[in-house]
Amino acid sequence: MLVIEVVRDISILVVGLGILYLLYPMISRSQMKNIPKRGKKKDGKFAILIPARDESRVIRGLLDSLKEQTEPVLFSDVYVIVETEKDPTVKICKEYHANVIYRRNLKQQRKGYALNDAIVELLKKQKKYDAYFIFDADNILDRNYFKEMKKTYLAGYDIGIGYRNCKNGNRNIFAACSSLTFSMINTIGNEGKKKHGETMIVSGTGFYIVGEWIQKWKGYPFHSLTEDYELSLYATLYGMTTDYNKKAIFYDEQPTQYHTTVQQRIRWIRGYFDARKKYIPLIRRDLRKNKENGNAKRSACVGVKPYIMIIIGMILWAFADVIAGISRANIAVMFLQVGMLLLAAYIAMMIVTIVMLRREKEQLHLSVKMKRHMIWFYPLYLVTYIPCALKAMLKKNVTWVKIDHTETNL
């Protein structure tokens, strides 16, 4: 039938365009590299900011890891951000002689607002720092984190990004799958961007921003549901230099319940599109007149379009198989063709999982049993991003929902 052939041709075209989109940033290389403009810095003074509302169950792990750093950390420069004096987190912070900052506008319930409150208060008190490190309360730092990150700072980078690892990957399959997703951002994303001189992606916490930019902003201007990605787009637009330091390792807690991973991913996806809505038009406009950092700008404009197009192309092909089966009254063949397509996609994702587990075997501390389970389950976990994306786009009001943290050790 003509309709079937047209649908299949369209599916091939869409998949082909998706692949071209993936290759486009690699083909069109920019002359400008992600190299610090101001040269090497001198030894600096660092602030450590920790948004920590109701995090008394886990914050000791982070504070202990700060205490055990091979590069000494002054607790007089540690600022824990809470909402009320009744929070048990306050008492723990005082035991470590860390500073506590109380938020003022509690109607604004996002991490970016908490960071803004803290920075505004520090600047009002004339407390200026050469760099501001940002962590979540559930983080635990490798003892050499600051030693390694200091190298990035001294090299002159505006933003230094650490390696995000997982402290509870062996707890269950959901935590393990979530940890591998961040490893993909590290390994496939930031390692590749670093190699090609592109602006890198900030993922969660475990990073610093130099004081010059903080003082220029007079606060923290990134308040979306994904303030980390918003910062990444801003850095791309304005040419902030970034470095990914794989040896600066920090660990965080991943959700162990499926419904929590769904909540989290809906927020990420909505925040991703909200941040793009704000910055991508500006990046496109700037790219027309300013070719500096051009490859990073093109990559930012492309975003996840290639993957969406490939998925749409596969759905169209499966739809054509369904039409063909119904029109020929051959339901068995239809199910076979659709089944073969789904099986091929599943096997492809299994191969990606195996490759990632092999590449990250030294970093991800997952048991052999858990890795075997992940090879089968991780492709299904990736597929669940599709309903999460649909919910994120269709739901009118996606809000920031607090996730309870309980893991205190690696």
C-alpha positions in Angstrom: 0.0 0.0 0.0 1.1 3.5 -0.8 0.4 4.8 2.7 2.5 2.2 4.3 5.5 3.0 2.0 5.1 6.7 2.7 5.1 6.2 6.5 8.2 4.0 6.2 9.9 6.5 4.0 9.1 9.2 6.6 10.4 7.1 9.4 13.7 6.5 7.6 14.0 10.2 6.9 13.3 11.2 10.5 15.9 8.6 11.8 18.4 9.8 9.3 17.9 13.4 10.3 18.3 12.4 13.9 21.6 10.8 13.1 22.7 13.9 11.2 21.8 16.0 14.2 24.0 13.9 16.3 26.9 14.2 13.9 26.5 17.9 13.1 28.3 19.4 16.2 31.2 16.9 15.6 31.5 17.9 11.9 31.3 21.6 12.3 34.2 22.3 14.7 34.7 25.7 16.3 38.0 27.6 16.3 37.6 28.7 19.9 38.6 26.2 22.5 37.4 26.0 26.1 40.7 27.5 27.4 40.9 29.9 30.4 41.2 33.5 29.1 42.9 34.9 32.2 45.6 32.3 32.6 46.6 30.6 35.8 45.2 31.8 39.1 46.9 32.2 42.5 45.9 30.2 45.5 42.4 31.3 46.5 39.9 31.4 49.3 36.9 29.1 48.9 33.3 29.2 50.3 31.3 26.0 50.6 27.5 26.3 50.2 25.2 23.4 51.3 21.4 23.7 50.9 20.3 21.4 53.7 16.6 21.7 54.7 15.7 18.8 57.1 18.9 16.9 56.2 20.0 15.9 59.7 20.1 12.2 58.8 22.8 12.6 56.2 24.7 15.8 56.6 27.3 14.3 59.0 28.6 12.2 56.2 29.3 15.3 54.1 30.8 17.3 57.0 33.0 14.4 58.0 34.3 14.1 54.4 35.1 17.8 54.4 37.0 17.3 57.7 39.0 14.4 56.2 40.1 16.3 53.0 43.8 16.0 52.1 43.6 19.7 51.1 42.5 21.4 54.4 39.0 22.9 54.5 38.1 25.7 57.0 34.7 25.2 58.6 34.5 28.9 59.0 34.0 29.0 55.2 31.3 26.3 55.3 27.7 27.7 55.0 24.8 25.4 55.6 21.4 26.8 54.3 18.3 25.9 56.3 14.8 27.3 56.8 14.3 27.4 60.6 16.2 27.2 63.8 14.1 24.1 64.8 15.7 22.1 62.1 17.9 19.4 63.8 20.5 20.0 61.0 21.4 23.3 62.8 22.6 21.5 66.0 24.8 19.2 63.9 26.4 22.1 62.0 27.2 23.8 65.2 29.1 20.7 66.4 31.4 21.1 63.4 31.6 24.9 63.8 30.0 25.4 60.4 28.0 28.6 59.7 24.2 28.4 59.4 22.3 30.7 57.0 18.5 30.9 57.5 16.3 31.5 54.4 14.0 34.5 54.4 11.5 33.9 51.5 10.2 30.4 52.1 7.6 30.7 49.3 10.4 30.1 46.8 11.1 26.4 47.2 14.0 25.6 44.9 17.7 25.1 45.3 18.6 28.1 43.2 16.6 30.4 45.5 18.3 28.9 48.6 21.7 29.5 47.0 20.7 33.0 46.1 19.7 33.8 49.6 23.0 32.6 51.0 25.1 34.5 48.4 23.2 37.7 48.9 23.7 37.5 52.6 27.5 36.8 52.3 27.9 39.7 49.9 26.0 42.0 52.2 28.5 41.1 55.0 31.4 41.9 52.6 32.5 38.2 52.7 34.0 37.7 49.3 35.5 34.5 48.0 37.6 33.5 45.0 35.4 30.5 44.3 32.1 29.1 45.6 31.7 25.3 45.9 28.1 23.9 45.9 27.1 20.6 47.4 24.0 18.8 48.4 23.7 17.6 52.0 23.6 14.0 51.0 27.0 14.2 49.2 30.1 12.6 50.5 33.5 13.7 49.0 36.5 11.6 48.1 39.3 12.7 50.4 41.2 14.1 47.5 38.3 16.1 46.0 39.5 19.5 47.0 43.1 18.6 46.2 42.1 17.7 42.6 39.6 20.5 42.2 42.1 23.1 43.3 44.2 22.1 40.2 41.2 23.1 38.0 40.8 26.4 39.9 44.5 27.2 39.6 44.4 26.5 35.9 42.0 29.4 35.6 38.6 27.8 34.8 35.4 29.7 35.6 33.5 26.5 36.5 35.1 23.3 37.8 32.9 20.1 37.6 33.6 17.0 39.6 32.9 13.3 38.9 29.4 12.4 40.2 29.4 8.9 41.7 26.8 7.0 43.7 27.0 5.9 47.3 24.1 3.5 47.3 24.2 1.9 43.9 24.1 -1.6 45.3 21.0 -0.9 47.3 18.6 -1.9 44.5 18.2 -1.8 40.7 16.7 1.7 40.6 19.6 3.3 42.4 22.0 1.4 40.2 20.3 2.5 37.0 20.1 6.1 38.1 23.9 6.1 38.9 24.7 4.7 35.5 22.7 7.6 33.9 24.9 10.1 35.6 28.0 8.1 34.5 26.8 8.5 30.9 26.6 12.3 31.4 30.1 12.2 32.8 31.7 9.8 30.3 29.8 10.2 27.1 28.9 13.9 27.7 31.6 15.8 29.6 34.6 13.7 28.6 33.7 14.1 24.9 33.0 17.9 25.4 36.3 18.3 27.2 38.1 16.6 24.3 36.6 18.9 21.7 36.9 22.1 23.7 33.1 22.6 24.4 31.4 24.0 27.4 30.6 21.1 29.8 27.4 20.2 31.6 27.0 20.8 35.3 25.2 17.9 36.8 23.6 18.4 40.2 26.3 19.6 42.6 30.0 19.0 43.3 31.1 22.0 41.3 32.5 25.5 41.9 32.0 28.9 40.3 34.7 31.6 40.5 34.0 34.6 42.6 34.2 37.1 39.7 31.0 35.8 38.2 29.2 35.5 41.6 30.0 39.2 42.3 28.9 40.2 38.8 25.5 38.5 39.4 25.2 39.8 43.0 23.5 36.5 43.9 22.6 33.3 42.1 20.4 33.9 39.1 19.5 30.3 38.2 16.1 29.4 39.7 14.6 26.9 37.3 13.7 23.3 38.2 17.1 22.3 36.8 19.3 25.2 37.9 22.4 23.2 37.1 21.4 22.8 33.4 20.3 26.5 33.3 23.8 27.4 34.5 25.3 25.2 31.8 23.4 27.1 29.1 24.3 30.4 30.6 28.0 29.4 30.5 27.7 28.4 26.9 26.1 31.7 25.9 28.5 33.9 27.8 31.7 31.9 27.2 32.4 30.8 30.8 35.3 28.3 30.7 34.6 24.9 32.2 36.6 21.9 33.2 35.5 18.4 34.1 37.9 16.8 36.6 37.4 13.1 36.7 39.6 12.7 39.7 37.5 15.1 41.9 35.0 12.5 42.9 31.9 13.1 45.0 29.1 10.7 45.9 25.4 11.2 46.2 22.3 9.2 47.1 20.1 7.9 44.3 16.4 7.0 44.8 15.5 3.4 45.6 11.8 3.6 44.8 10.4 3.7 41.3 7.8 6.4 42.0 10.6 8.7 43.4 12.6 8.2 40.2 9.6 9.2 38.2 9.0 12.4 40.2 12.6 13.3 39.9 12.8 12.7 36.1 9.5 14.6 35.5 11.1 17.6 37.3 14.3 17.2 35.3 12.6 17.0 32.0 10.3 20.0 32.7 13.3 22.0 34.0 15.3 21.0 30.9 12.7 22.4 28.5 12.0 25.5 30.7 15.7 26.4 30.7 16.0 25.8 27.0 13.0 28.0 26.3 14.8 30.8 28.1 18.3 30.4 26.7 18.2 28.6 23.3 16.8 31.6 21.4 19.5 33.8 22.9 22.2 31.2 22.0 20.9 31.0 18.4 20.8 34.7 18.0 24.3 35.1 19.4 25.7 32.3 17.2 24.7 34.2 14.1 27.0 37.1 15.0 29.5 35.6 17.3 31.3 32.3 16.3 33.3 32.1 19.5 32.4 28.9 21.4 30.4 28.0 18.3 30.5 24.3 18.6 29.2 24.3 22.2 26.4 26.7 21.1 25.5 24.4 18.2 25.5 21.4 20.6 23.3 23.2 23.0 20.8 24.1 20.3 20.7 20.4 19.2 20.1 19.1 22.7 18.2 15.8 22.8 16.5 16.4 19.4 18.4 13.5 17.8 17.2 11.0 20.3 13.6 12.2 20.1 13.7 12.0 16.3 15.1 8.5 16.4 12.4 7.4 18.8 9.7 9.0 16.6 11.1 7.3 13.5 11.0 3.9 15.2 7.4 4.5 16.3 6.4 5.4 12.8 8.0 2.3 11.4 6.2 0.2 14.0 3.0 2.0 13.0 3.5 1.1 9.4 4.0 -2.6 10.4 0.7 -2.4 12.3 -1.2 -0.9 9.3 0.4 -3.5 7.0 -0.7 -6.4 9.2 -4.2 -5.2 9.6 -4.7 -4.4 5.8 -3.4 -7.9 4.9 -5.3 -9.6 7.7 -2.1 -11.1 8.8 -1.9 -10.2 12.5 0.8 -12.8 13.3 3.2 -11.2 10.8 2.4 -7.8 12.2 3.2 -8.8 15.8 6.4 -10.5 14.5 7.6 -7.4 12.7 6.9 -5.1 15.6 8.4 -7.6 18.0 11.6 -7.8 16.0 11.9 -4.0 15.9 11.4 -3.8 19.7 13.9 -6.6 20.2 16.5 -4.9 18.0 16.1 -1.7 20.0 16.3 -3.6 23.3 19.5 -5.4 22.2 21.1 -2.1 21.1 20.4 -0.6 24.5 21.8 -3.7 26.2 25.0 -3.3 24.2 25.2 0.4 25.3 24.7 -0.7 28.9 27.5 -3.3 28.7 29.9 -0.8 27.1 29.2 1.8 29.8 29.6 -0.7 32.6 33.0 -1.7 31.2 34.1 1.8 30.8 33.1 2.8 34.3 34.2 -0.4 36.0 36.9 1.4 38.0 34.5 4.2 39.1 31.1 2.5 39.8 31.4 0.3 42.8 28.6 -2.1 41.8 28.6 -5.8 42.6 28.9 -8.3 39.7 25.3 -9.5 40.5 24.0 -5.9 40.2 25.8 -5.4 36.9 24.2 -8.5 35.5 20.8 -7.4 36.5 21.4 -3.9 35.0 22.3 -5.4 31.6 18.7 -6.7 31.4 16.9 -3.9 33.3 18.6 -0.7 32.3 17.1 -0.6 28.7 13.7 -0.8 30.3 14.6 2.0 32.7 15.6 4.2 29.8 12.3 3.4 28.1 10.4 4.8 31.1 11.8 8.2 30.3 9.2 8.3 27.5 6.1 8.4 29.9 8.1 10.7 32.2 8.6 13.1 29.3 4.9 13.0 28.3 3.9 13.7 31.9 6.4 16.6 32.1 5.0 18.2 29.0 1.3 17.6 29.7 1.3 18.3 33.5 0.4 22.0 34.1 2.2 22.5 37.3 5.4 20.6 37.9 6.9 21.6 41.3 10.0 20.9 43.3 9.3 18.0 45.6 11.6 17.2 48.5 13.3 13.7 48.3 14.2 12.2 51.7 17.8 11.1 52.1 18.8 8.4 54.5 22.1 6.9 53.2 24.9 8.1 55.6 27.9 6.0 54.3 29.5 4.8 51.1 
